Amino acid sequence: MENHTNIHSYDNVEKLQSELTGKEFEDYCKVKLDSAEGDIQFIKRHVYQNQPLDVCEIGSGNGKLLFRLEKEKLLCSATGYEVSKSRCVFAQKFQSFMDCKKSEIRNQNFLDDKDNDQKYDLIIAIDIVLQFVSPLYDKAEEDAVLWLKEHLKEDGVLFLELEDYSGQMQQIRENGGGIRSWEEFPEGDVFRYGLYNLCIDSDGNVVDDKLFLKRNSLEQDTFRNVIKSYSQEDIKKVLKRYGMNCEIYPYYDEYDQAPENQRKKLYRVLAKKEKCSQK
């Protein structure tokens, strides 16, 4: 199994946004900061204990969550790993705009960083990042989970957001091999529409092809992700295998208006090292 396409999927993401200036740039940043609200509230409720946190985020993207954590005074220091150079360029501009100084965004695959021996209170891998990492190669899941475990403090917490694709995979099979859908983005985003196609590869992973249409022009951008699906029972077994216990939480709370089928697919995980683990 080799799916290194995931490393390059986001190569040009937010390249156009880096060129925004003035109010357009500020509006885009505000949209991104607002979109981190759910994760901020979840961390406040379930992780933060009145002491600023040393944080690592895998797939930190434009840095919105780390910058929000700093502004909310939840952050002591942070390391963000992001493989997309264009997103790191945007993150630097974003960080300067926010006047945030406690985060270091590294343009690097976290699995390639052999020099980081820091331990963290909280390691974050939201937006199904683990599901992008696991299909990279045959041992990628094992390497990733062991890296995350190794870099947690003894009482540190791993925070995952995952999606169970089993329902979509069943639909794909019933629909003859693919599912198509689309999404309209809010004002302030440089793209207006996203067009999506899902299929299944020979390893049983979901292949997610996306086409984005720019607002007020004919420009477009495309990328592909290969995704490993995890049910809630699947992720419990995986983490247990490598010496970690976890609790599962709903992605949406009682105030959200998400459709019932969406509520069932997305979920959050908090995991800790088993106290007696020798791994």
C-alpha positions in Angstrom: 0.0 0.0 0.0 1.5 3.3 -1.1 -0.7 6.5 -1.0 1.7 9.3 -0.8 -0.7 11.4 -2.8 -2.1 12.5 0.6 1.2 14.3 1.3 0.7 16.5 -1.7 -3.1 16.9 -1.6 -3.0 20.3 0.0 0.0 21.6 -1.9 -1.8 24.7 -3.2 -4.5 25.1 -0.6 -4.8 28.7 0.7 -2.2 29.9 -1.8 -4.9 32.3 -3.2 -5.9 33.4 0.3 -2.2 34.4 1.0 -2.6 37.0 -1.7 -5.6 38.6 -0.1 -5.2 42.1 1.5 -7.1 44.4 3.7 -10.7 43.6 4.6 -10.8 40.5 2.3 -7.9 39.0 4.3 -9.4 40.0 7.6 -12.8 38.5 6.7 -11.2 35.2 5.6 -9.3 35.0 8.9 -12.4 35.7 10.9 -14.3 32.9 9.1 -11.4 30.5 9.9 -11.2 31.6 13.6 -15.0 31.2 14.0 -14.8 27.7 12.5 -12.5 26.7 15.4 -15.2 27.5 18.0 -16.4 23.9 18.5 -13.0 22.5 19.1 -12.1 25.4 21.5 -15.2 24.7 23.6 -14.5 21.0 23.6 -11.0 21.5 24.8 -12.2 23.9 27.5 -14.8 21.4 28.8 -12.8 18.1 28.6 -9.0 18.9 28.6 -8.1 22.3 30.0 -7.6 22.3 33.8 -6.7 26.0 34.5 -3.1 25.5 33.5 -1.8 26.7 30.0 -1.1 23.7 27.8 1.9 22.6 25.8 0.3 21.6 22.5 1.2 19.8 19.4 -1.1 19.8 16.4 -0.7 17.3 13.5 -2.0 18.8 10.3 -2.2 22.3 11.7 -3.2 23.8 8.4 -3.5 27.6 8.6 -2.9 27.5 12.4 -6.4 28.8 13.3 -6.9 26.4 16.3 -3.5 27.1 17.8 -4.0 30.9 17.4 -7.4 30.7 19.0 -5.9 28.7 21.9 -3.4 31.4 22.4 -6.0 34.2 22.3 -8.2 32.2 24.7 -5.1 32.0 27.1 -5.2 28.2 27.0 -1.7 27.9 25.4 1.7 27.8 26.9 3.5 26.8 23.7 2.7 24.9 20.5 4.2 23.0 17.7 2.2 22.6 14.5 3.1 20.2 11.7 1.8 21.0 8.3 3.0 19.3 5.0 1.5 21.9 2.7 4.0 24.8 2.0 1.3 27.1 0.8 -0.7 26.6 4.0 2.5 27.3 6.1 3.0 30.5 4.1 -0.6 31.6 4.9 -0.2 30.5 8.5 2.8 32.9 8.9 0.8 35.8 7.6 -2.2 34.8 9.7 0.0 34.5 12.8 1.5 37.9 12.2 -2.0 39.4 11.8 -3.2 37.8 15.0 0.0 38.9 16.8 0.5 35.3 18.1 4.0 34.4 19.3 3.6 31.0 21.1 3.3 28.7 18.1 5.9 27.3 15.7 4.4 26.0 12.5 6.8 23.4 10.8 6.5 22.6 7.1 7.2 19.0 7.8 5.6 15.5 8.1 5.6 14.8 11.8 6.8 11.2 11.2 10.0 12.6 9.6 10.9 14.7 12.6 13.4 12.6 14.5 14.8 15.5 16.6 11.6 16.4 18.5 11.9 14.9 21.9 9.3 17.2 23.5 6.4 15.9 25.5 3.0 17.5 25.3 0.0 18.0 27.5 -2.3 17.8 24.4 -1.7 16.4 20.9 -4.4 17.4 18.4 -5.2 15.6 15.2 -8.6 16.9 14.1 -10.3 17.1 10.7 -9.7 13.3 10.2 -5.9 13.8 9.9 -5.1 10.3 11.2 -7.3 8.9 8.5 -5.1 10.6 5.9 -1.9 9.4 7.6 -2.9 5.7 8.0 -3.1 4.9 4.3 0.3 6.4 3.4 2.1 3.0 3.6 1.6 -0.4 5.3 2.9 0.6 8.7 1.8 4.2 8.7 -1.0 3.7 11.3 1.4 1.9 13.7 4.1 4.5 13.2 1.7 7.4 13.7 0.0 6.1 16.9 3.3 5.2 18.5 4.7 8.6 17.7 1.7 10.3 19.2 1.9 8.1 22.3 5.6 8.7 22.7 5.2 12.5 22.6 2.5 12.7 25.2 3.3 13.5 28.8 2.3 10.7 31.2 -1.1 12.4 31.8 -1.2 13.9 28.4 -4.3 13.7 26.1 -4.6 12.8 22.4 -7.5 14.6 20.8 -8.8 13.0 17.5 -11.7 13.9 15.2 -12.7 11.0 13.0 -15.4 10.1 10.5 -16.9 6.7 10.0 -17.3 6.2 6.2 -19.0 2.8 6.4 -22.3 4.3 5.4 -20.8 6.0 2.4 -18.9 2.9 1.4 -22.1 0.9 1.4 -23.7 3.7 -0.8 -20.7 3.6 -3.2 -21.1 -0.1 -3.7 -24.9 0.2 -4.2 -24.4 3.2 -6.7 -22.0 1.2 -8.9 -18.7 2.7 -7.6 -19.2 6.4 -6.7 -21.1 9.1 -4.9 -21.2 12.7 -6.1 -22.2 15.8 -3.9 -21.6 19.5 -3.7 -21.3 22.3 -1.1 -21.7 26.1 -1.1 -19.2 28.0 1.1 -20.0 31.1 3.2 -19.3 34.7 2.2 -15.6 35.5 2.9 -14.3 32.3 1.4 -12.5 32.8 -1.9 -14.2 29.6 -3.2 -18.0 29.5 -3.7 -18.6 25.8 -4.4 -17.0 22.5 -3.8 -17.8 19.4 -6.0 -17.0 16.0 -4.5 -16.7 12.4 -5.7 -16.2 9.4 -3.5 -15.0 5.9 -4.5 -13.2 2.9 -3.0 -9.6 1.8 -3.9 -8.2 -1.8 -4.0 -7.0 -1.5 -0.3 -10.5 -0.7 0.9 -9.8 3.0 1.5 -12.1 5.8 0.5 -10.8 8.0 -2.4 -12.2 11.6 -2.1 -11.8 13.8 -5.2 -12.7 17.5 -4.8 -13.1 20.3 -7.2 -13.3 23.9 -5.9 -14.8 26.8 -7.9 -13.6 30.3 -7.1 -16.0 33.0 -6.2 -16.6 35.5 -9.0 -14.4 33.8 -11.5 -13.9 30.6 -13.5 -10.7 29.6 -11.6 -10.8 26.2 -9.9 -8.6 24.0 -7.8 -8.6 20.2 -7.3 -7.1 17.7 -5.0 -7.4 14.1 -3.9 -7.4 12.4 -0.5 -7.1 8.7 0.3 -8.9 8.0 3.6 -9.0 5.0 6.0 -12.4 4.7 7.6 -12.6 4.1 11.3 -15.8 3.1 13.2 -15.8 3.9 16.9 -15.1 0.3 17.7 -12.2 0.3 15.2 -10.4 3.2 16.8 -10.9 1.8 20.3 -9.2 -1.4 19.1 -6.3 0.4 17.3 -5.5 2.6 20.3 -5.8 -0.4 22.7 -3.4 -2.3 20.6 -0.7 0.3 21.1 -1.3 0.8 24.8 -3.9 3.6 25.0 -7.4 3.9 26.4 -10.0 6.3 25.0 -13.4 7.8 25.4 -15.7 8.6 22.5 -17.6 11.9 22.3 -20.2 13.2 19.8 -18.9 15.7 17.3 -22.2 17.7 17.5 -23.8 18.7 20.8 -27.6 19.1 21.5 -27.6 22.7 20.1 -26.4 21.8 16.6 -28.8 21.4 13.8 -26.8 18.8 11.8 -28.8 16.0 10.1 -28.9 12.8 12.0 -26.9 10.9 9.5 -24.1 13.5 9.8 -24.1 13.3 13.6 -23.5 9.5 13.4 -20.5 9.8 11.0 -18.4 12.3 12.9 -17.1 11.8 16.4 -14.3 13.0 18.8 -11.9 10.8 20.7 -9.8 11.6 23.8 -7.1 9.1 24.5 -4.5 8.6 27.2 -1.6 6.1 27.8 -2.5 3.0 29.8 -0.8 3.4 33.2 0.6 -0.1 33.2 1.6 -0.2 29.5 5.1 -1.2 28.7 5.0 -0.2 25.1 
